Amino acid sequence: MAQGLAMPHQRGPFAGLLLAQLFFIAITPFISDTGAGNVFLHLAVFGILATGAYASSTSRSLLVVSVVIFVSAAASWVGPGFLPENVERLTQVGVVGIGYTFTAVIILVSVARHERITTDTILGGINAYLLIAFAFTMFHVAVMVIDPDSYRIGDQSLAEVFDGSRDSRGVATLVYFSFTTLTTLGLGDIVPVHPVARLLTSCEAVFGQLYVAIVIARLVSLEVSQRFVSR
């Protein structure tokens, strides 16, 4: 397993994942509730899942887990709806959120095992950070599915503004909310009001600060070690 976790450092799979995540970020202003908007959302969500599966498939067992997550997500998003609407939506965003979290953890473990700073080390750190924001986005959507009044914009709930949790514009807006929370920018235009939404938002903000502190410290220590050894 230890050898498998080092493979991303050798084969460099992180560029594709980064491009997929940047694509998701770039299209969020243009996502609408039309058919085209949903197509773009699906492409972005599954593009990250697919490239993330490749990046995290560092052993056969991890590859199996990645494939199971991808197939489960595909079945819940594009398959026939047998479950009640809210349960189906929770399944959709829950599986994707778990998939993003799983990929982020595998990448972080891989980066932590690097003994030298390489392009993959930097890309891996960036990818994991973005994946965390996207994972929290899906969890925010899940909370909104459970209680449509969990997040408010002005005097309206987010679900009212965007006509429910299935509206692609609502997901795109929560991407924005997730990134401003993770970076602790916190503009305050979207306010979590449900206790679970507040807890999730607080956890994301704390995690964002810890991530930057720990990862930057790790990269700096590697850089110092490299320079010391090269002398």
C-alpha positions as CSV (number, residue, x, y, z in Angstrom):
1,M,0.0,0.0,0.0
2,A,2.8,2.4,0.8
3,Q,4.3,1.9,-2.6
4,G,1.0,2.4,-4.2
5,L,0.4,5.7,-2.4
6,A,3.7,7.0,-3.9
7,M,2.6,6.3,-7.5
8,P,0.9,9.7,-8.1
9,H,4.3,11.3,-7.5
10,Q,5.7,9.1,-10.2
11,R,3.1,9.3,-12.9
12,G,1.8,12.8,-12.3
13,P,-2.0,12.5,-12.7
14,F,-2.8,15.8,-10.9
15,A,-2.9,18.1,-13.9
16,G,-6.1,16.6,-15.4
17,L,-7.9,16.9,-12.0
18,L,-6.8,20.5,-11.6
19,L,-8.2,21.3,-15.1
20,A,-11.5,19.6,-14.3
21,Q,-11.8,21.7,-11.1
22,L,-10.9,24.9,-12.8
23,F,-13.5,24.1,-15.4
24,F,-16.2,23.8,-12.7
25,I,-15.1,27.1,-11.2
26,A,-15.1,28.9,-14.6
27,I,-18.6,27.8,-15.6
28,T,-20.4,28.5,-12.3
29,P,-21.4,32.1,-13.5
30,F,-22.9,30.6,-16.6
31,I,-24.8,27.7,-15.0
32,S,-28.6,28.2,-15.4
33,D,-31.7,26.2,-14.6
34,T,-32.1,25.3,-18.3
35,G,-31.2,22.0,-19.9
36,A,-27.8,23.3,-21.0
37,G,-27.1,24.5,-17.5
38,N,-27.7,21.1,-16.1
39,V,-25.5,19.5,-18.8
40,F,-22.6,21.8,-17.8
41,L,-23.2,21.0,-14.2
42,H,-23.1,17.2,-14.9
43,L,-20.0,17.5,-17.0
44,A,-18.2,19.5,-14.3
45,V,-19.3,17.1,-11.4
46,F,-18.4,13.9,-13.2
47,G,-15.3,15.4,-14.8
48,I,-13.9,15.9,-11.3
49,L,-15.0,12.4,-10.2
50,A,-13.4,10.8,-13.2
51,T,-10.1,12.6,-13.1
52,G,-10.1,12.2,-9.3
53,A,-10.6,8.5,-9.6
54,Y,-7.5,8.3,-11.8
55,A,-5.5,10.5,-9.4
56,S,-6.5,8.4,-6.4
57,S,-6.3,4.9,-8.0
58,T,-2.8,4.3,-6.5
59,S,-3.6,0.6,-5.8
60,R,-6.1,-1.9,-7.0
61,S,-8.2,-1.6,-3.8
62,L,-8.4,2.2,-4.1
63,L,-9.2,1.9,-7.8
64,V,-12.2,-0.4,-6.9
65,V,-13.4,2.1,-4.3
66,S,-13.1,5.0,-6.8
67,V,-15.0,3.0,-9.5
68,V,-17.8,2.1,-7.1
69,I,-18.2,5.7,-6.1
70,F,-18.2,6.9,-9.7
71,V,-20.8,4.2,-10.8
72,S,-22.9,5.0,-7.7
73,A,-22.9,8.7,-8.5
74,A,-23.7,8.1,-12.2
75,A,-26.6,5.8,-11.3
76,S,-28.1,8.3,-8.9
77,W,-27.7,11.3,-11.2
78,V,-28.7,9.9,-14.5
79,G,-30.5,6.7,-13.7
80,P,-34.3,6.3,-13.3
81,G,-35.7,7.8,-10.2
82,F,-37.1,5.1,-7.9
83,L,-36.6,6.9,-4.6
84,P,-38.6,9.9,-3.2
85,E,-37.3,13.2,-4.7
86,N,-35.6,14.4,-1.5
87,V,-34.0,11.0,-0.8
88,E,-32.8,10.8,-4.4
89,R,-31.3,14.3,-4.2
90,L,-29.6,13.5,-0.9
91,T,-28.1,10.4,-2.5
92,Q,-26.8,12.3,-5.5
93,V,-25.0,15.0,-3.6
94,G,-24.0,12.7,-0.8
95,V,-22.2,10.2,-3.0
96,V,-20.4,13.0,-4.9
97,G,-19.4,14.7,-1.7
98,I,-18.0,11.4,-0.3
99,G,-16.2,10.8,-3.6
100,Y,-14.5,14.3,-3.5
101,T,-13.6,13.8,0.1
102,F,-12.1,10.3,-0.6
103,T,-10.0,11.7,-3.4
104,A,-8.8,14.6,-1.3
105,V,-7.7,12.3,1.5
106,I,-5.8,10.0,-0.9
107,I,-4.0,12.9,-2.5
108,L,-3.1,14.4,0.8
109,V,-1.6,11.1,2.0
110,S,0.3,10.9,-1.2
111,V,1.6,14.5,-0.9
112,A,2.6,13.9,2.7
113,R,4.8,11.0,1.6
114,H,6.8,13.1,-0.9
115,E,10.3,13.6,0.2
116,R,11.1,16.3,-2.3
117,I,9.0,19.2,-3.6
118,T,8.0,18.6,-7.2
119,T,5.3,19.9,-9.5
120,D,3.1,17.0,-8.4
121,T,3.6,18.1,-4.7
122,I,2.3,21.6,-5.5
123,L,-0.5,20.4,-7.8
124,G,-1.6,17.8,-5.3
125,G,-1.9,20.4,-2.5
126,I,-3.9,22.7,-4.8
127,N,-6.1,19.8,-5.9
128,A,-6.9,18.7,-2.4
129,Y,-7.8,22.2,-1.3
130,L,-10.2,22.7,-4.2
131,L,-11.7,19.2,-3.7
132,I,-12.4,20.1,-0.1
133,A,-14.3,23.2,-1.2
134,F,-16.3,21.2,-3.7
135,A,-17.0,18.4,-1.2
136,F,-18.4,21.0,1.3
137,T,-20.5,22.4,-1.5
138,M,-22.2,19.1,-1.9
139,F,-22.7,18.8,1.9
140,H,-24.2,22.3,1.9
141,V,-26.6,21.2,-0.8
142,A,-27.5,18.2,1.3
143,V,-28.4,20.4,4.2
144,M,-30.5,22.6,2.0
145,V,-32.4,19.5,0.7
146,I,-33.2,18.5,4.3
147,D,-34.3,22.0,5.2
148,P,-34.9,24.5,2.3
149,D,-34.6,27.4,4.8
150,S,-31.1,26.5,5.9
151,Y,-29.4,29.3,4.0
152,R,-30.7,32.8,3.4
153,I,-30.0,35.6,0.9
154,G,-31.4,38.8,2.4
155,D,-34.9,38.1,3.5
156,Q,-35.4,35.0,1.3
157,S,-34.2,31.4,1.6
158,L,-31.7,30.2,-1.0
159,A,-34.2,27.5,-2.0
160,E,-36.9,30.2,-2.7
161,V,-34.5,32.3,-4.8
162,F,-33.5,29.3,-6.9
163,D,-36.7,27.3,-6.8
164,G,-35.4,24.4,-4.8
165,S,-32.2,22.3,-4.4
166,R,-32.4,20.9,-7.9
167,D,-31.9,24.2,-9.6
168,S,-28.4,24.2,-11.0
169,R,-28.0,27.9,-10.1
170,G,-28.4,27.1,-6.5
171,V,-25.6,24.6,-6.6
172,A,-23.4,27.1,-8.4
173,T,-24.2,29.7,-5.7
174,L,-23.2,27.2,-3.0
175,V,-19.9,26.7,-4.8
176,Y,-19.3,30.4,-4.3
177,F,-20.4,30.2,-0.7
178,S,-18.2,27.2,0.0
179,F,-15.1,28.9,-1.4
180,T,-15.7,32.2,0.5
181,T,-16.2,30.1,3.7
182,L,-13.1,27.9,3.2
183,T,-10.9,30.9,2.6
184,T,-12.7,32.7,5.5
185,L,-13.5,35.6,3.2
186,G,-17.1,35.5,4.4
187,L,-18.8,38.3,2.6
188,G,-22.0,37.7,4.5
189,D,-24.4,37.8,1.5
190,I,-25.4,34.2,2.2
191,V,-26.1,33.4,5.8
192,P,-26.5,29.9,7.3
193,V,-29.4,29.9,9.7
194,H,-30.1,26.2,10.4
195,P,-27.9,24.8,13.3
196,V,-26.5,22.1,11.1
197,A,-25.7,24.6,8.3
198,R,-23.9,26.8,10.8
199,L,-21.9,23.9,12.2
200,L,-20.9,22.8,8.7
201,T,-19.9,26.4,7.8
202,S,-17.9,26.8,10.9
203,C,-16.1,23.4,10.3
204,E,-15.3,24.4,6.8
205,A,-13.8,27.7,7.9
206,V,-11.7,26.1,10.6
207,F,-10.6,23.4,8.2
208,G,-9.6,25.9,5.6
209,Q,-7.3,27.7,8.1
210,L,-5.7,24.5,9.4
211,Y,-5.2,23.2,5.9
212,V,-3.2,26.3,4.8
213,A,-1.2,26.3,8.0
214,I,-0.3,22.6,7.9
215,V,0.3,22.2,4.2
216,I,2.4,25.4,3.8
217,A,4.4,24.3,6.9
218,R,5.0,20.9,5.3
219,L,6.1,22.5,1.9
220,V,8.4,25.0,3.6
221,S,10.0,22.2,5.7
222,L,10.6,20.1,2.5
223,E,12.1,23.1,0.7
224,V,14.4,23.8,3.6
225,S,15.5,20.2,3.8
226,Q,16.1,20.1,0.0
227,R,18.3,23.2,0.2
228,F,20.2,21.8,3.2
229,V,20.9,18.5,1.5
230,S,22.0,20.1,-1.8
231,R,24.7,22.2,-0.1
